[in-house]
């Protein structure tokens, strides 16, 4: 929930929770589907864009911390939502635009966003990390673009990764699907600080508080200039990624994933 006006009107989101932070001007946005490892479904991307818009309208918010509930930041895209697309190219395009709009909303938000990455940050979890202005990771955090293992490419990740990590690390992650630990992510430039798990939220909120203490206009202008032109090439990425959703390799990989999951749960 989030207080959005001085009258404390409350907005409820399906997949996210918004709480006041320990310091003035700071809020904590939590991905709140722990039973699904905070997997990203269409509701999540709608909520993410809505939260960023709502925070922009709050005069009391100067910085946000973004973290995950439970043992994951986010395991990435919800495979069930992939299966529901069933190779319909128009439906895939609409879904990808929703995804990109959600991620881009974090980059466009007026207040800086500090990522507090706990546990798994796979697929869309790593892409969401790329959208954050500063990233603090727990020592247990792991990062990966898992899309190639299901016949896809991390469409947003290959757009933003070169700016954040450089081409070499982006290619490595996007082509192999390999996972890297927090210290490796720090060396790659994806993460600025690695801290013990127990210190993650306190460290991230401390960074956000230092941002919030600075004059608001200077902070907003600084963020906007660093993130200028981040919307370019998104249309091309949508089209290229949409084609991958229609391939036999992707459909087979999704079917295999769902079958393994059912077997694990004894269904």
Order of alpha helices (4+ residues) and beta strands (2+ residues): beta-beta-beta-beta-alpha-beta-beta-alpha-alpha-beta-beta-alpha-beta-beta-alpha-alpha-beta-alpha-beta-alpha-alpha-alpha-alpha
